[in-house]
Amino acid sequence: MKYFLIALTFVLFMSGCSYQNAFSKFDMTQEEELLAANTQSSKIASKEKIKGVFTAIYLNNVYKESFTKGENFLIAVYMKNPKTSYNFKLNNQTPLSVKKIKKLEELTEFTALMKTKEKWNEYYLLTFKEQEKALHLAIEKESSFSAELLYLKD
């Protein structure tokens, strides 16, 4: 009985600590937490040179009510050579639709999502076929590639 009371006291003492996650120390709203958790960046490299950078936001996890069909991403791409052509791939599949956005301000619902709004970035709204497993997003060019960004579906 004595050991039971000691163990119970220890468990109650340790369970008194509140649940904390990576965002506990920040003053963030639920939407900001979702946005931070679903935004990733990668360099676009060719052997030993960096050709550009891209940032992707997985919209299905951020706006669950609005994006229910397909896998949707908001992408910002910067290439050192702006005439460079590239392809987006999700699990080695091409997108169903690619909407190039001239100015991010055109889509007011997404303006707040991109924290960096440089004028030299190109913005895209991509829709891919719905996937059942983990999502591996990458940009491909004939001699360059980005590291794959891994997103997990909720």
OpenMM code with the backbone's topology and positions (N, CA, C; nanometers):
from openmm import Vec3, app, unit

residues = "MET LYS TYR PHE LEU ILE ALA LEU THR PHE VAL LEU PHE MET SER GLY CYS SER TYR GLN ASN ALA PHE SER LYS PHE ASP MET THR GLN GLU GLU GLU LEU LEU ALA ALA ASN THR GLN SER SER LYS ILE ALA SER LYS GLU LYS ILE LYS GLY VAL PHE THR ALA ILE TYR LEU ASN ASN VAL TYR LYS GLU SER PHE THR LYS GLY GLU ASN PHE LEU ILE ALA VAL TYR MET LYS ASN PRO LYS THR SER TYR ASN PHE LYS LEU ASN ASN GLN THR PRO LEU SER VAL LYS LYS ILE LYS LYS LEU GLU GLU LEU THR GLU PHE THR ALA LEU MET LYS THR LYS GLU LYS TRP ASN GLU TYR TYR LEU LEU THR PHE LYS GLU GLN GLU LYS ALA LEU HIS LEU ALA ILE GLU LYS GLU SER SER PHE SER ALA GLU LEU LEU TYR LEU LYS ASP".split()
positions = [
    Vec3(0.0812, -0.1186, 0.0000),
    Vec3(0.0000, 0.0000, 0.0000),
    Vec3(0.0867, 0.1267, 0.0000),
    Vec3(0.1971, 0.1174, 0.0760),
    Vec3(0.2865, 0.2325, 0.0843),
    Vec3(0.3442, 0.2647, -0.0540),
    Vec3(0.3836, 0.1634, -0.1298),
    Vec3(0.4397, 0.1840, -0.2631),
    Vec3(0.3344, 0.2363, -0.3601),
    Vec3(0.2116, 0.1899, -0.3399),
    Vec3(0.1014, 0.2380, -0.4227),
    Vec3(0.0788, 0.3875, -0.4027),
    Vec3(0.0785, 0.4336, -0.2794),
    Vec3(0.0591, 0.5752, -0.2503),
    Vec3(0.1753, 0.6591, -0.3036),
    Vec3(0.2966, 0.6090, -0.2932),
    Vec3(0.4133, 0.6814, -0.3459),
    Vec3(0.4038, 0.6916, -0.4978),
    Vec3(0.3707, 0.5808, -0.5625),
    Vec3(0.3580, 0.5798, -0.7082),
    Vec3(0.2442, 0.6717, -0.7530),
    Vec3(0.1323, 0.6687, -0.6834),
    Vec3(0.0188, 0.7535, -0.7171),
    Vec3(0.0538, 0.9013, -0.6994),
    Vec3(0.1238, 0.9339, -0.5943),
    Vec3(0.1674, 1.0721, -0.5722),
    Vec3(0.2613, 1.1165, -0.6832),
    Vec3(0.3535, 1.0299, -0.7211),
    Vec3(0.4482, 1.0619, -0.8283),
    Vec3(0.3747, 1.0835, -0.9612),
    Vec3(0.2809, 0.9976, -0.9926),
    Vec3(0.2046, 1.0094, -1.1173),
    Vec3(0.1230, 1.1376, -1.1176),
    Vec3(0.0580, 1.1689, -1.0078),
    Vec3(-0.0205, 1.2923, -0.9999),
    Vec3(0.0694, 1.4155, -1.0105),
    Vec3(0.1850, 1.4095, -0.9487),
    Vec3(0.2791, 1.5213, -0.9560),
    Vec3(0.3257, 1.5431, -1.0998),
    Vec3(0.3589, 1.4374, -1.1704),
    Vec3(0.4080, 1.4481, -1.3082),
    Vec3(0.2952, 1.4823, -1.4056),
    Vec3(0.1752, 1.4369, -1.3790),
    Vec3(0.0652, 1.4680, -1.4707),
    Vec3(0.0151, 1.6103, -1.4523),
    Vec3(0.0576, 1.6758, -1.3463),
    Vec3(0.0202, 1.8150, -1.3252),
    Vec3(0.0828, 1.9077, -1.4279),
    Vec3(0.1883, 1.8615, -1.4948),
    Vec3(0.2509, 1.9427, -1.5995),
    Vec3(0.1542, 1.9508, -1.7170),
    Vec3(0.1400, 2.0667, -1.7712),
    Vec3(0.0461, 2.0828, -1.8820),
    Vec3(0.1055, 2.0269, -2.0098),
    Vec3(0.0174, 1.9948, -2.1029),
    Vec3(0.0599, 1.9474, -2.2349),
    Vec3(0.1278, 2.0615, -2.3098),
    Vec3(0.2440, 2.0310, -2.3649),
    Vec3(0.3148, 2.1318, -2.4423),
    Vec3(0.3569, 2.0714, -2.5753),
    Vec3(0.3559, 2.1550, -2.6774),
    Vec3(0.4055, 2.1135, -2.8071),
    Vec3(0.5048, 2.2175, -2.8556),
    Vec3(0.5447, 2.2094, -2.9816),
    Vec3(0.6455, 2.3004, -3.0352),
    Vec3(0.5996, 2.4461, -3.0342),
    Vec3(0.4712, 2.4704, -3.0273),
    Vec3(0.4184, 2.6060, -3.0334),
    Vec3(0.3792, 2.6610, -2.8954),
    Vec3(0.3987, 2.5852, -2.7897),
    Vec3(0.3540, 2.6256, -2.6570),
    Vec3(0.4174, 2.7545, -2.6078),
    Vec3(0.5399, 2.7800, -2.6429),
    Vec3(0.6113, 2.8982, -2.5947),
    Vec3(0.5841, 3.0228, -2.6791),
    Vec3(0.5104, 3.0092, -2.7867),
    Vec3(0.4786, 3.1217, -2.8732),
    Vec3(0.3338, 3.1631, -2.8523),
    Vec3(0.3058, 3.2883, -2.8727),
    Vec3(0.1691, 3.3382, -2.8645),
    Vec3(0.1099, 3.3337, -3.0054),
    Vec3(0.0594, 3.2141, -3.0435),
    Vec3(0.0092, 3.1933, -3.1789),
    Vec3(-0.1356, 3.1470, -3.1739),
    Vec3(-0.2108, 3.1875, -3.2753),
    Vec3(-0.3469, 3.1379, -3.2892),
    Vec3(-0.3425, 2.9976, -3.3482),
    Vec3(-0.4546, 2.9299, -3.3453),
    Vec3(-0.4628, 2.7949, -3.4034),
    Vec3(-0.4300, 2.7982, -3.5521),
    Vec3(-0.4791, 2.9008, -3.6238),
    Vec3(-0.4514, 2.9119, -3.7678),
    Vec3(-0.3023, 2.9344, -3.7936),
    Vec3(-0.2375, 3.0156, -3.7112),
    Vec3(-0.0939, 3.0388, -3.7271),
    Vec3(-0.0141, 2.9122, -3.7013),
    Vec3(-0.0569, 2.8322, -3.6040),
    Vec3(0.0089, 2.7041, -3.5774),
    Vec3(-0.0054, 2.6108, -3.6966),
    Vec3(-0.1269, 2.6019, -3.7530),
    Vec3(-0.1492, 2.5174, -3.8708),
    Vec3(-0.0638, 2.5631, -3.9880),
    Vec3(-0.0564, 2.6942, -4.0062),
    Vec3(0.0226, 2.7500, -4.1151),
    Vec3(0.1701, 2.7178, -4.0973),
    Vec3(0.2222, 2.7362, -3.9788),
    Vec3(0.3641, 2.7071, -3.9529),
    Vec3(0.3939, 2.5587, -3.9706),
    Vec3(0.3033, 2.4734, -3.9291),
    Vec3(0.3242, 2.3291, -3.9403),
    Vec3(0.3148, 2.2790, -4.0843),
    Vec3(0.2474, 2.3543, -4.1720),
    Vec3(0.2267, 2.3094, -4.3101),
    Vec3(0.3012, 2.3928, -4.4130),
    Vec3(0.3994, 2.4713, -4.3702),
    Vec3(0.4824, 2.5498, -4.4602),
    Vec3(0.6250, 2.4946, -4.4567),
    Vec3(0.6794, 2.4682, -4.5744),
    Vec3(0.8162, 2.4171, -4.5839),
    Vec3(0.8870, 2.4834, -4.7014),
    Vec3(1.0197, 2.4857, -4.6938),
    Vec3(1.1015, 2.5436, -4.8008),
    Vec3(1.2126, 2.4479, -4.8386),
    Vec3(1.2627, 2.4649, -4.9604),
    Vec3(1.3730, 2.3842, -5.0094),
    Vec3(1.4547, 2.4634, -5.1101),
    Vec3(1.5826, 2.4323, -5.1177),
    Vec3(1.6680, 2.4915, -5.2201),
    Vec3(1.6561, 2.4079, -5.3470),
    Vec3(1.6733, 2.4737, -5.4593),
    Vec3(1.6757, 2.4048, -5.5882),
    Vec3(1.8219, 2.4028, -5.6306),
    Vec3(1.8801, 2.2850, -5.6346),
    Vec3(2.0248, 2.2727, -5.6542),
    Vec3(2.0582, 2.1967, -5.7810),
    Vec3(2.1766, 2.2272, -5.8347),
    Vec3(2.2328, 2.1584, -5.9490),
    Vec3(2.3778, 2.1290, -5.9150),
    Vec3(2.4079, 2.0050, -5.8882),
    Vec3(2.5412, 1.9623, -5.8427),
    Vec3(2.5847, 2.0461, -5.7236),
    Vec3(2.6696, 2.1442, -5.7415),
    Vec3(2.7205, 2.2223, -5.6284),
    Vec3(2.6666, 2.3653, -5.6259),
    Vec3(2.5760, 2.4002, -5.7159),
    Vec3(2.5246, 2.5363, -5.7226),
    Vec3(2.3773, 2.5398, -5.6824),
    Vec3(2.3420, 2.6480, -5.6166),
    Vec3(2.2020, 2.6717, -5.5825),
    Vec3(2.1397, 2.7521, -5.6968),
    Vec3(2.0331, 2.6997, -5.7546),
    Vec3(1.9648, 2.7650, -5.8667),
    Vec3(1.8454, 2.8483, -5.8226),
    Vec3(1.7905, 2.8158, -5.7049),
    Vec3(1.6744, 2.8878, -5.6574),
    Vec3(1.6227, 2.8312, -5.5266),
    Vec3(1.5069, 2.8811, -5.4865),
    Vec3(1.4429, 2.8398, -5.3617),
    Vec3(1.2927, 2.8338, -5.3853),
    Vec3(1.2254, 2.7380, -5.3200),
    Vec3(1.0793, 2.7410, -5.3249),
    Vec3(1.0205, 2.7122, -5.1872),
    Vec3(0.9052, 2.7713, -5.1648),
    Vec3(0.8313, 2.7551, -5.0401),
    Vec3(0.6930, 2.7032, -5.0755),
    Vec3(0.6465, 2.6055, -4.9997),
    Vec3(0.5156, 2.5458, -5.0269),
    Vec3(0.4312, 2.5422, -4.9006),
    Vec3(0.3031, 2.5699, -4.9174),
    Vec3(0.2054, 2.5608, -4.8092),
    Vec3(0.1005, 2.4587, -4.8520),
    Vec3(0.0804, 2.3564, -4.7701),
    Vec3(-0.0208, 2.2548, -4.7974),
    Vec3(-0.1553, 2.3080, -4.7475),
    Vec3(-0.2374, 2.3524, -4.8401),
    Vec3(-0.3628, 2.4218, -4.8079),
    Vec3(-0.4695, 2.3305, -4.7486),
    Vec3(-0.4669, 2.2017, -4.7812),
    Vec3(-0.5696, 2.1100, -4.7314),
    Vec3(-0.5685, 2.1018, -4.5787),
    Vec3(-0.4507, 2.1113, -4.5169),
    Vec3(-0.4432, 2.1060, -4.3710),
    Vec3(-0.4696, 2.2416, -4.3068),
    Vec3(-0.4496, 2.3502, -4.3806),
    Vec3(-0.4693, 2.4843, -4.3264),
    Vec3(-0.6162, 2.5250, -4.3368),
    Vec3(-0.6756, 2.5065, -4.4556),
    Vec3(-0.8158, 2.5404, -4.4787),
    Vec3(-0.8925, 2.4124, -4.5106),
    Vec3(-0.9227, 2.3356, -4.4074),
    Vec3(-0.9850, 2.2041, -4.4260),
    Vec3(-1.1233, 2.2100, -4.4878),
    Vec3(-1.1985, 2.3167, -4.4595),
    Vec3(-1.3349, 2.3273, -4.5130),
    Vec3(-1.3346, 2.3683, -4.6602),
    Vec3(-1.2390, 2.4507, -4.7002),
    Vec3(-1.2353, 2.5044, -4.8370),
    Vec3(-1.1725, 2.4083, -4.9367),
    Vec3(-1.0731, 2.3324, -4.8940),
    Vec3(-0.9985, 2.2453, -4.9855),
    Vec3(-1.0244, 2.0994, -4.9492),
    Vec3(-1.1280, 2.0447, -5.0094),
    Vec3(-1.1671, 1.9067, -4.9802),
    Vec3(-1.1425, 1.8138, -5.0984),
    Vec3(-1.1180, 1.8703, -5.2173),
    Vec3(-1.0964, 1.7876, -5.3366),
    Vec3(-0.9527, 1.8036, -5.3836),
    Vec3(-0.8849, 1.6931, -5.3996),
    Vec3(-0.7471, 1.6959, -5.4470),
    Vec3(-0.6514, 1.7418, -5.3389),
    Vec3(-0.5251, 1.7522, -5.3771),
    Vec3(-0.4194, 1.8017, -5.2884),
    Vec3(-0.3811, 1.9398, -5.3393),
    Vec3(-0.3942, 2.0427, -5.2565),
    Vec3(-0.3774, 2.1814, -5.2984),
    Vec3(-0.2598, 2.2471, -5.2270),
    Vec3(-0.1794, 2.3193, -5.3040),
    Vec3(-0.0608, 2.3851, -5.2516),
    Vec3(-0.0531, 2.5282, -5.3030),
    Vec3(-0.0040, 2.6174, -5.2182),
    Vec3(0.0346, 2.7518, -5.2582),
    Vec3(0.1875, 2.7518, -5.2583),
    Vec3(0.2460, 2.7862, -5.3739),
    Vec3(0.3912, 2.7765, -5.3926),
    Vec3(0.4479, 2.9133, -5.4265),
    Vec3(0.5628, 2.9452, -5.3684),
    Vec3(0.6416, 3.0629, -5.4056),
    Vec3(0.7763, 3.0114, -5.4556),
    Vec3(0.8166, 3.0555, -5.5762),
    Vec3(0.9417, 3.0082, -5.6370),
    Vec3(1.0287, 3.1285, -5.6719),
    Vec3(1.1556, 3.1184, -5.6355),
    Vec3(1.2553, 3.2163, -5.6803),
    Vec3(1.3642, 3.1394, -5.7537),
    Vec3(1.3919, 3.1781, -5.8769),
    Vec3(1.5009, 3.1209, -5.9556),
    Vec3(1.5986, 3.2328, -5.9897),
    Vec3(1.7285, 3.2033, -5.9811),
    Vec3(1.8301, 3.3034, -6.0158),
    Vec3(1.8129, 3.3472, -6.1606),
    Vec3(1.7847, 3.2520, -6.2472),
    Vec3(1.7557, 3.2823, -6.3867),
    Vec3(1.6041, 3.2775, -6.4039),
    Vec3(1.5384, 3.3924, -6.4172),
    Vec3(1.3914, 3.3925, -6.4221),
    Vec3(1.3319, 3.3231, -6.5439),
    Vec3(1.4108, 3.2948, -6.6451),
    Vec3(1.3594, 3.2274, -6.7648),
    Vec3(1.3634, 3.0752, -6.7514),
    Vec3(1.4070, 3.0264, -6.6369),
    Vec3(1.4160, 2.8829, -6.6137),
    Vec3(1.2771, 2.8204, -6.6100),
    Vec3(1.2630, 2.7086, -6.6792),
    Vec3(1.1356, 2.6356, -6.6734),
    Vec3(1.1532, 2.5149, -6.5804),
    Vec3(1.0469, 2.4776, -6.5138),
    Vec3(1.0525, 2.3682, -6.4180),
    Vec3(0.9151, 2.3050, -6.4082),
    Vec3(0.9106, 2.1882, -6.3471),
    Vec3(0.7861, 2.1137, -6.3305),
    Vec3(0.7659, 2.0811, -6.1830),
    Vec3(0.6424, 2.0825, -6.1415),
    Vec3(0.6070, 2.0437, -6.0056),
    Vec3(0.5655, 1.8975, -6.0075),
    Vec3(0.6039, 1.8236, -5.9045),
    Vec3(0.5655, 1.6822, -5.8934),
    Vec3(0.5220, 1.6530, -5.7504),
    Vec3(0.4132, 1.5788, -5.7374),
    Vec3(0.3675, 1.5298, -5.6087),
    Vec3(0.3623, 1.3782, -5.6199),
    Vec3(0.4446, 1.3109, -5.5433),
    Vec3(0.4562, 1.1644, -5.5524),
    Vec3(0.4787, 1.1216, -5.6973),
    Vec3(0.5663, 1.1957, -5.7660),
    Vec3(0.6043, 1.1713, -5.9063),
    Vec3(0.4896, 1.1878, -6.0050),
    Vec3(0.3850, 1.2609, -5.9683),
    Vec3(0.2732, 1.2884, -6.0584),
    Vec3(0.2665, 1.4380, -6.0857),
    Vec3(0.2281, 1.4732, -6.2073),
    Vec3(0.2154, 1.6139, -6.2445),
    Vec3(0.0828, 1.6696, -6.1920),
    Vec3(0.0727, 1.8004, -6.1749),
    Vec3(-0.0514, 1.8587, -6.1218),
    Vec3(-0.1667, 1.8526, -6.2210),
    Vec3(-0.2881, 1.8480, -6.1676),
    Vec3(-0.4084, 1.8546, -6.2507),
    Vec3(-0.4299, 1.9965, -6.3004),
    Vec3(-0.3977, 2.0946, -6.2159),
    Vec3(-0.4093, 2.2338, -6.2580),
    Vec3(-0.2986, 2.3170, -6.1942),
    Vec3(-0.2508, 2.4145, -6.2723),
    Vec3(-0.1486, 2.5085, -6.2267),
    Vec3(-0.2002, 2.6482, -6.2579),
    Vec3(-0.2205, 2.7277, -6.1545),
    Vec3(-0.2640, 2.8652, -6.1737),
    Vec3(-0.1500, 2.9562, -6.1306),
    Vec3(-0.0922, 3.0268, -6.2277),
    Vec3(0.0153, 3.1206, -6.1960),
    Vec3(-0.0478, 3.2505, -6.1491),
    Vec3(0.0023, 3.3009, -6.0382),
    Vec3(-0.0502, 3.4231, -5.9792),
    Vec3(0.0519, 3.5335, -6.0024),
    Vec3(0.0120, 3.6352, -6.0761),
    Vec3(0.1054, 3.7443, -6.1072),
    Vec3(0.1439, 3.8202, -5.9816),
    Vec3(0.0458, 3.8554, -5.9019),
    Vec3(0.0698, 3.9236, -5.7752),
    Vec3(-0.0092, 3.8512, -5.6683),
    Vec3(0.0558, 3.8241, -5.5577),
    Vec3(-0.0104, 3.7517, -5.4498),
    Vec3(-0.1331, 3.8267, -5.3980),
    Vec3(-0.1324, 3.9558, -5.4101),
    Vec3(-0.2450, 4.0367, -5.3634),
    Vec3(-0.3725, 4.0096, -5.4430),
    Vec3(-0.3591, 3.9472, -5.5618),
    Vec3(-0.4770, 3.9132, -5.6421),
    Vec3(-0.5670, 3.8145, -5.5687),
    Vec3(-0.5082, 3.7279, -5.4901),
    Vec3(-0.5845, 3.6294, -5.4138),
    Vec3(-0.5820, 3.6692, -5.2668),
    Vec3(-0.6748, 3.7520, -5.2289),
    Vec3(-0.6730, 3.8095, -5.0941),
    Vec3(-0.6789, 3.7045, -4.9839),
    Vec3(-0.7414, 3.5900, -5.0091),
    Vec3(-0.7509, 3.4877, -4.9055),
    Vec3(-0.6156, 3.4236, -4.8759),
    Vec3(-0.5187, 3.4392, -4.9669),
    Vec3(-0.3864, 3.3795, -4.9456),
    Vec3(-0.2776, 3.4810, -4.9127),
    Vec3(-0.3090, 3.6080, -4.9190),
    Vec3(-0.2083, 3.7110, -4.8960),
    Vec3(-0.1449, 3.6965, -4.7578),
    Vec3(-0.2233, 3.6670, -4.6574),
    Vec3(-0.1711, 3.6550, -4.5213),
    Vec3(-0.0921, 3.5267, -4.5002),
    Vec3(-0.1104, 3.4279, -4.5869),
    Vec3(-0.0404, 3.3011, -4.5688),
    Vec3(0.1094, 3.3112, -4.5942),
    Vec3(0.1464, 3.3781, -4.7018),
    Vec3(0.2880, 3.3915, -4.7356),
    Vec3(0.3478, 3.5025, -4.6513),
    Vec3(0.4355, 3.4648, -4.5624),
    Vec3(0.4964, 3.5646, -4.4746),
    Vec3(0.6005, 3.6479, -4.5484),
    Vec3(0.6622, 3.5914, -4.6504),
    Vec3(0.7592, 3.6658, -4.7315),
    Vec3(0.6965, 3.6912, -4.8676),
    Vec3(0.6786, 3.8162, -4.9025),
    Vec3(0.6114, 3.8535, -5.0268),
    Vec3(0.7065, 3.9325, -5.1161),
    Vec3(0.8171, 3.8702, -5.1538),
    Vec3(0.9137, 3.9388, -5.2389),
    Vec3(0.8594, 3.9530, -5.3801),
    Vec3(0.8906, 4.0645, -5.4426),
    Vec3(0.8411, 4.0906, -5.5781),
    Vec3(0.9075, 4.0001, -5.6814),
    Vec3(1.0186, 3.9394, -5.6489),
    Vec3(1.0885, 3.8535, -5.7451),
    Vec3(1.0402, 3.7082, -5.7398),
    Vec3(0.9533, 3.6747, -5.6458),
    Vec3(0.8976, 3.5398, -5.6403),
    Vec3(0.7882, 3.5229, -5.7453),
    Vec3(0.7731, 3.4007, -5.7920),
    Vec3(0.6587, 3.3631, -5.8740),
    Vec3(0.5697, 3.2766, -5.7865),
    Vec3(0.4398, 3.3010, -5.7929),
    Vec3(0.3452, 3.2297, -5.7067),
    Vec3(0.2553, 3.1412, -5.7916),
    Vec3(0.2246, 3.0231, -5.7374),
    Vec3(0.1407, 2.9259, -5.8065),
    Vec3(0.0412, 2.8656, -5.7084),
    Vec3(-0.0767, 2.8367, -5.7588),
    Vec3(-0.1767, 2.7611, -5.6870),
    Vec3(-0.1895, 2.6288, -5.7619),
    Vec3(-0.1516, 2.5197, -5.6974),
    Vec3(-0.1474, 2.3885, -5.7625),
    Vec3(-0.2521, 2.2950, -5.7047),
    Vec3(-0.3114, 2.2142, -5.7909),
    Vec3(-0.4019, 2.1086, -5.7481),
    Vec3(-0.3528, 1.9784, -5.8090),
    Vec3(-0.3352, 1.8785, -5.7237),
    Vec3(-0.2934, 1.7454, -5.7660),
    Vec3(-0.4061, 1.6468, -5.7392),
    Vec3(-0.3966, 1.5315, -5.8022),
    Vec3(-0.4901, 1.4230, -5.7769),
    Vec3(-0.4804, 1.3851, -5.6292),
    Vec3(-0.5936, 1.3496, -5.5696),
    Vec3(-0.5950, 1.3143, -5.4278),
    Vec3(-0.5079, 1.1907, -5.4031),
    Vec3(-0.4303, 1.1982, -5.2982),
    Vec3(-0.3384, 1.0904, -5.2603),
    Vec3(-0.3837, 1.0316, -5.1273),
    Vec3(-0.3519, 0.9042, -5.1079),
    Vec3(-0.3910, 0.8382, -4.9833),
    Vec3(-0.2766, 0.8272, -4.8849),
    Vec3(-0.1569, 0.8589, -4.9262),
    Vec3(-0.0415, 0.8389, -4.8393),
    Vec3(0.0317, 0.9703, -4.8176),
    Vec3(0.1510, 0.9604, -4.7661),
    Vec3(0.2333, 1.0789, -4.7430),
    Vec3(0.2572, 1.1504, -4.8764),
    Vec3(0.2712, 1.2814, -4.8704),
    Vec3(0.2854, 1.3636, -4.9902),
    Vec3(0.4299, 1.4095, -5.0046),
    Vec3(0.4917, 1.3786, -5.1176),
    Vec3(0.6294, 1.4181, -5.1471),
    Vec3(0.6261, 1.5191, -5.2611),
    Vec3(0.6462, 1.6470, -5.2280),
    Vec3(0.6400, 1.7551, -5.3253),
    Vec3(0.7807, 1.7965, -5.3652),
    Vec3(0.8031, 1.8145, -5.4957),
    Vec3(0.9347, 1.8559, -5.5449),
    Vec3(0.9185, 1.9382, -5.6723),
    Vec3(1.0228, 2.0158, -5.7020),
    Vec3(1.0335, 2.0875, -5.8294),
    Vec3(1.1443, 2.0214, -5.9077),
    Vec3(1.1178, 1.9933, -6.0355),
    Vec3(1.2176, 1.9295, -6.1207),
    Vec3(1.2487, 2.0164, -6.2405),
    Vec3(1.3747, 2.0159, -6.2781),
    Vec3(1.4252, 2.0815, -6.3974),
    Vec3(1.5234, 1.9822, -6.4568),
    Vec3(1.5563, 1.9946, -6.5840),
    Vec3(1.6381, 1.8923, -6.6480),
    Vec3(1.7653, 1.8577, -6.5705),
    Vec3(1.8384, 1.9548, -6.5164),
    Vec3(1.9626, 1.9235, -6.4453),
    Vec3(1.9576, 1.9655, -6.2989),
    Vec3(1.8467, 2.0164, -6.2527),
    Vec3(1.8344, 2.0624, -6.1142),
    Vec3(1.7173, 1.9930, -6.0479),
    Vec3(1.7197, 1.9934, -5.9169),
    Vec3(1.6095, 1.9362, -5.8422),
    Vec3(1.6054, 1.9991, -5.7040),
    Vec3(1.4915, 1.9886, -5.6409),
    Vec3(1.4791, 2.0348, -5.5036),
    Vec3(1.4715, 1.9127, -5.4139),
    Vec3(1.5019, 1.9329, -5.2881),
    Vec3(1.4776, 1.8267, -5.1927),
    Vec3(1.3272, 1.8073, -5.1829),
    Vec3(1.2845, 1.6859, -5.1655),
    Vec3(1.1411, 1.6616, -5.1536),
    Vec3(1.0903, 1.7139, -5.0200),
    Vec3(0.9771, 1.7797, -5.0262),
    Vec3(0.9106, 1.8246, -4.9049),
    Vec3(0.8078, 1.7186, -4.8675),
    Vec3(0.8095, 1.6756, -4.7443),
    Vec3(0.7182, 1.5702, -4.6986),
    Vec3(0.6061, 1.6316, -4.6174),
    Vec3(0.4832, 1.6059, -4.6595),
    Vec3(0.3639, 1.6494, -4.5873),
    Vec3(0.2837, 1.5267, -4.5498),
    Vec3(0.2297, 1.5281, -4.4292),
    Vec3(0.1444, 1.4203, -4.3840),
    Vec3(0.0012, 1.4694, -4.3820),
    Vec3(-0.0881, 1.3876, -4.4312),
    Vec3(-0.2293, 1.4253, -4.4347),
    Vec3(-0.2894, 1.4086, -4.2955),
    Vec3(-0.3809, 1.5002, -4.2607),
    Vec3(-0.4508, 1.4894, -4.1315),
    Vec3(-0.5564, 1.3832, -4.1379),
] * unit.nanometer
topology = app.Topology()
chain = topology.addChain("A")
for resn in residues:
    res = topology.addResidue(resn, chain)
    for name in ("N", "CA", "C"):
        topology.addAtom(name, app.Element.getBySymbol(name[0]), res)
